[in-house]
């Protein structure tokens, strides 16, 4: 039976964590205010996260429709939560990217994107103990960029696009000895600026410096091999665009372990107490079909075994006059 954890704030303004098991009603964990605190207690006791949740005991059923849902992980200091990701990791994911980048190269020349994708196909799932091909990697921001369930995905005024990317993210806590500990997985929206990226693939880094969102659930245990979900855009209450998407290792050119290795091999990503949200990529984009989003559009991303969707509207931030001071 699949188990998930959900963070929330109740009507009295108190934080809490609920456990979801299969189709059973959500149960509030007694005396637990955050997933991170529960994980730290599990590490101290030498327990798994699900076992630590069971030890906490239950304090009644939670009606998730009457509480404010939070991201499934957060940090008291947002600077210590890092948002990162990898791209060109899914079978078929190169097609849309290649279309964006091919106009900048000779038609007969293989793009860098395609070469990167093929490297993953050939070496992204190494045998145990071996190091596989490096994926494309990018930085998105810190915890200030992580939108809560239902909260707006804020796109900068200077952005040229505000496009969804339905993905699975791995959630990690660095233990006291600097070891990454995987807490679980979340469904999310890795939200990017595809017009900027299309202008020049070397602008990928710029295009990824945007907000991101996660669904409310932290799925415990291993990620299912084959995940099939739906990504849609709702405009003025009606579905503007909707497509199925697939993820999980059965649909990927890289293994999760390989993607984790190439992220956490860097010392700066193993600082004790830090939280990491690492997106694993997608192969389904509305932008590839010519869709242009607008302020007020709502992204909805859902996929079993997650019971709750990632749902967020788009908001365009006001332009800011940034001036550099000289001391």
matplotlib code that plots the C-alpha trace (Angstrom):
import matplotlib.pyplot as plt

x = [0.0, 1.4, 2.1, 2.4, 2.9, 1.2, 2.1, -0.7, -1.8, -5.1, -7.9, -6.2, -3.0, -1.1, 1.2, 0.7, 1.6, -1.0, -0.3, -2.1, -2.3, -4.0, -7.6, -7.8, -8.7, -5.8, -4.6, -2.9, 0.4, 0.5, 3.0, 4.6, 4.7, 6.9, 8.2, 11.7, 11.4, 10.0, 12.9, 15.4, 13.8, 13.9, 17.6, 18.4, 16.5, 17.8, 14.3, 12.7, 10.4, 7.2, 8.2, 8.9, 5.4, 3.8, 5.7, 4.4, 0.8, -2.4, -4.4, -7.5, -8.7, -7.8, -10.2, -7.7, -10.4, -10.5, -6.8, -4.1, -1.9, 1.8, 4.6, 5.6, 9.0, 10.3, 13.0, 12.8, 15.5, 14.6, 18.2, 18.9, 16.4, 17.9, 15.8, 17.7, 16.9, 18.0, 16.8, 16.8, 16.3, 13.1, 12.7, 11.3, 12.3, 14.9, 12.2, 10.8, 14.1, 15.7, 12.9, 13.7, 17.4, 17.6, 16.9, 20.2, 22.2, 22.6, 19.7, 22.0, 24.0, 23.2, 22.3, 24.0, 20.7, 20.4, 24.0, 23.3, 20.1, 21.9, 24.6, 21.9, 20.3, 23.7, 25.0, 22.3, 21.5, 24.8, 25.2, 25.4, 28.7, 29.4, 29.1, 26.8, 26.6, 26.2, 22.8, 22.0, 21.8, 20.4, 19.8, 16.4, 16.7, 16.0, 13.0, 11.7, 11.0, 8.9, 5.1, 2.8, -0.2, -2.7, -0.4, 0.6, 3.5, 5.1, 6.7, 9.1, 7.9, 10.9, 10.1, 9.1, 7.1, 5.5, 5.3, 4.6, 6.8, 5.1, 7.7, 8.6, 11.0, 13.2, 13.2, 16.4, 17.7, 21.5, 22.3, 24.7, 27.6, 27.0, 25.2, 22.2, 19.1, 16.2, 12.9, 10.6, 9.2, 6.7, 4.8, 5.4, 5.7, 9.2, 7.9, 10.3, 10.7, 10.8, 10.9, 14.1, 15.6, 14.6, 16.3, 19.7, 20.3, 23.0, 20.2, 18.9, 20.3, 18.4, 15.2, 15.3, 15.6, 11.9, 9.5, 8.5, 5.6, 5.1, 1.9, 1.1, 2.2, 5.6, 5.4, 7.5, 9.5, 10.6, 9.3, 7.0, 8.7, 5.9, 3.9, 1.2, -0.4, -2.2, -1.0, -3.6, -4.0, -7.3, -8.3, -11.4, -12.7, -12.3, -9.6, -7.4, -4.9, -4.6, -2.1, -1.0, 2.6, 4.7, 7.6, 9.3, 12.4, 10.6, 10.1, 13.5, 17.0, 18.6, 18.2, 17.2, 20.4, 22.5, 20.8, 21.2, 24.9, 25.7, 23.9, 25.3, 28.9, 29.5, 30.6, 28.6, 25.3, 26.1, 25.9, 24.3, 20.8, 20.1, 17.0, 17.1, 14.2, 15.6, 13.4, 14.0, 12.7, 9.8, 8.9, 5.6, 5.2, 2.3, 4.9, 5.9, 2.4, 2.3, 0.4, 1.1, 0.0, -1.6, -1.9, -4.7, -4.2, -4.1, -1.8, -3.1, -0.7, -1.9, -0.6, -1.3, -0.2, -0.3, -3.9, -3.6, -2.7, -0.2, -2.5, -1.2, -2.3, 0.1, 0.8, 3.1, 5.2, 5.4, 8.5, 11.2, 13.8, 17.0, 19.9, 23.4, 24.8, 28.5, 30.0]
y = [0.0, 3.4, 5.9, 9.6, 12.6, 15.9, 19.2, 21.6, 24.5, 24.0, 26.4, 27.4, 28.4, 25.3, 23.3, 19.6, 16.5, 13.9, 10.4, 9.0, 5.3, 3.9, 5.2, 5.6, 9.0, 11.2, 10.8, 13.6, 12.7, 13.5, 16.1, 16.4, 19.9, 19.3, 16.5, 17.8, 17.5, 14.0, 13.1, 14.4, 12.3, 9.3, 9.8, 10.2, 7.1, 5.0, 4.5, 4.8, 7.7, 5.6, 3.8, 7.1, 8.3, 5.2, 5.7, 9.2, 7.9, 9.6, 12.6, 12.2, 12.4, 15.5, 17.0, 18.2, 20.4, 22.6, 23.2, 25.2, 22.7, 23.3, 22.0, 18.5, 19.8, 23.1, 24.7, 27.4, 29.2, 29.1, 29.7, 26.1, 24.6, 24.2, 23.7, 22.0, 19.6, 17.5, 17.5, 15.3, 12.3, 10.8, 8.7, 11.0, 14.1, 15.1, 15.7, 19.0, 20.3, 19.4, 21.4, 24.4, 24.3, 23.0, 26.4, 27.6, 24.8, 23.3, 20.9, 18.0, 18.7, 16.9, 19.4, 19.4, 18.5, 15.4, 14.4, 14.9, 12.8, 10.0, 9.9, 9.2, 6.5, 4.8, 5.2, 6.7, 3.4, 2.0, -1.3, -1.1, 0.4, 2.0, 5.7, 6.5, 9.4, 12.9, 14.4, 18.0, 19.8, 23.2, 25.4, 26.9, 28.7, 28.3, 27.8, 31.3, 30.0, 27.1, 27.8, 26.1, 24.0, 26.3, 29.4, 31.4, 30.5, 33.9, 34.7, 37.7, 40.7, 40.2, 36.6, 35.7, 32.6, 30.9, 27.2, 24.1, 21.0, 18.0, 16.1, 14.0, 15.5, 13.7, 15.2, 14.9, 15.9, 16.1, 14.3, 15.5, 13.7, 15.2, 12.3, 12.8, 11.0, 10.5, 11.2, 10.4, 11.8, 14.5, 15.4, 18.9, 21.6, 22.7, 25.8, 27.3, 30.0, 28.1, 31.1, 32.3, 28.9, 28.6, 31.9, 30.3, 27.0, 28.7, 30.6, 27.5, 28.6, 31.8, 30.1, 27.8, 30.6, 30.6, 29.4, 25.8, 24.0, 20.6, 18.7, 18.3, 14.7, 13.3, 9.7, 7.4, 4.4, 3.6, 5.4, 3.2, 2.1, 3.3, 6.5, 7.7, 11.1, 14.0, 17.6, 20.3, 24.0, 25.5, 29.0, 30.7, 27.5, 25.5, 23.1, 24.8, 22.0, 18.4, 15.6, 12.4, 12.2, 9.3, 9.1, 6.7, 4.7, 2.6, 5.8, 7.3, 7.2, 7.7, 5.8, 7.8, 6.6, 8.0, 11.4, 11.5, 10.6, 13.4, 15.9, 15.0, 14.2, 17.9, 18.8, 22.0, 20.0, 17.9, 20.6, 19.1, 20.2, 21.4, 20.2, 19.5, 19.3, 17.8, 17.6, 14.6, 15.9, 15.5, 14.7, 16.6, 20.3, 22.4, 24.8, 22.2, 22.3, 26.1, 26.9, 30.3, 30.7, 33.8, 35.3, 33.5, 30.2, 27.3, 24.3, 21.0, 18.0, 14.7, 11.1, 8.0, 6.9, 10.5, 11.2, 15.0, 17.1, 19.9, 22.9, 26.5, 29.6, 31.9, 35.4, 37.9, 40.0, 43.7, 45.1, 46.1, 48.8, 47.1, 49.5, 48.5, 50.6, 51.4, 51.8]
z = [0.0, -1.1, 1.7, 1.4, 3.7, 3.4, 5.2, 6.1, 8.3, 10.1, 10.8, 14.0, 12.2, 13.5, 11.2, 10.9, 8.9, 7.6, 6.4, 3.4, 3.0, -0.2, -0.2, 3.5, 5.1, 5.9, 9.5, 11.4, 13.0, 16.7, 17.7, 14.2, 12.6, 9.5, 7.3, 7.8, 11.6, 11.2, 8.9, 11.4, 14.1, 11.9, 11.2, 14.9, 15.8, 12.8, 11.5, 8.1, 7.5, 7.3, 10.5, 12.3, 11.2, 12.6, 15.9, 16.2, 16.3, 15.1, 16.2, 14.1, 10.5, 8.5, 6.0, 3.4, 1.8, 5.0, 5.6, 3.7, 1.9, 1.9, -0.3, 0.9, 2.0, 3.2, 5.3, 8.0, 6.0, 2.3, 1.3, 2.6, 0.1, -3.4, -6.5, -9.3, -12.2, -15.1, -18.7, -21.8, -19.5, -21.0, -24.0, -26.6, -24.7, -27.3, -30.1, -28.7, -27.6, -31.0, -32.8, -30.7, -31.3, -34.9, -36.4, -35.0, -36.7, -40.2, -40.9, -41.4, -38.3, -35.1, -32.4, -29.0, -27.5, -29.6, -28.8, -25.1, -25.3, -27.1, -24.5, -22.0, -24.1, -24.4, -20.9, -18.6, -16.9, -15.7, -13.9, -10.1, -8.9, -12.2, -13.2, -16.1, -18.6, -17.1, -17.8, -18.6, -15.3, -14.2, -11.2, -10.6, -7.3, -3.6, -1.3, -2.1, -5.6, -4.5, -4.8, -2.4, -3.8, -5.3, -5.0, -8.1, -10.2, -10.5, -13.9, -14.1, -16.1, -18.5, -19.2, -22.8, -21.9, -18.9, -19.7, -17.7, -17.4, -15.7, -13.7, -10.8, -8.3, -5.7, -2.2, -0.1, 3.3, 3.9, 7.2, 9.9, 8.2, 4.8, 3.2, 1.0, 2.2, -0.2, 1.7, -1.2, -4.4, -5.4, -8.6, -9.8, -12.3, -13.3, -15.0, -17.6, -20.2, -23.5, -25.8, -24.1, -24.4, -28.1, -28.8, -28.0, -26.2, -24.2, -22.5, -21.0, -17.6, -17.8, -18.9, -15.8, -13.2, -12.6, -9.9, -9.5, -7.8, -6.2, -5.5, -1.8, -1.4, -0.5, -1.8, 0.4, -0.9, -4.4, -7.4, -9.6, -12.8, -15.0, -14.2, -16.5, -15.8, -17.4, -17.9, -18.7, -18.9, -17.9, -19.1, -17.8, -16.4, -19.6, -20.7, -23.2, -23.7, -22.2, -22.9, -21.2, -20.0, -18.9, -16.5, -14.2, -15.2, -17.7, -19.7, -19.0, -20.6, -17.2, -13.9, -10.9, -9.1, -12.0, -11.9, -8.1, -8.4, -10.8, -8.6, -5.2, -6.4, -5.8, -2.2, -2.2, -2.5, 0.6, 3.3, 6.5, 7.1, 3.5, 1.6, -2.1, -4.6, -7.8, -10.9, -13.2, -16.5, -18.9, -22.5, -22.7, -23.2, -24.4, -25.9, -28.4, -29.8, -30.1, -27.0, -25.4, -21.9, -20.4, -16.9, -15.0, -16.8, -14.4, -14.7, -13.5, -13.3, -11.9, -12.0, -9.9, -7.4, -6.2, -4.9, -5.1, -8.2, -8.6, -9.4, -9.8, -11.7, -13.6, -12.3, -14.0, -11.6, -11.9, -13.6, -11.2, -11.8, -10.5, -10.0, -9.0, -6.2, -5.9, -2.5]

ax = plt.figure().add_subplot(projection="3d")
ax.plot(x, y, z, "-o")
ax.set_aspect("equal")
plt.show()
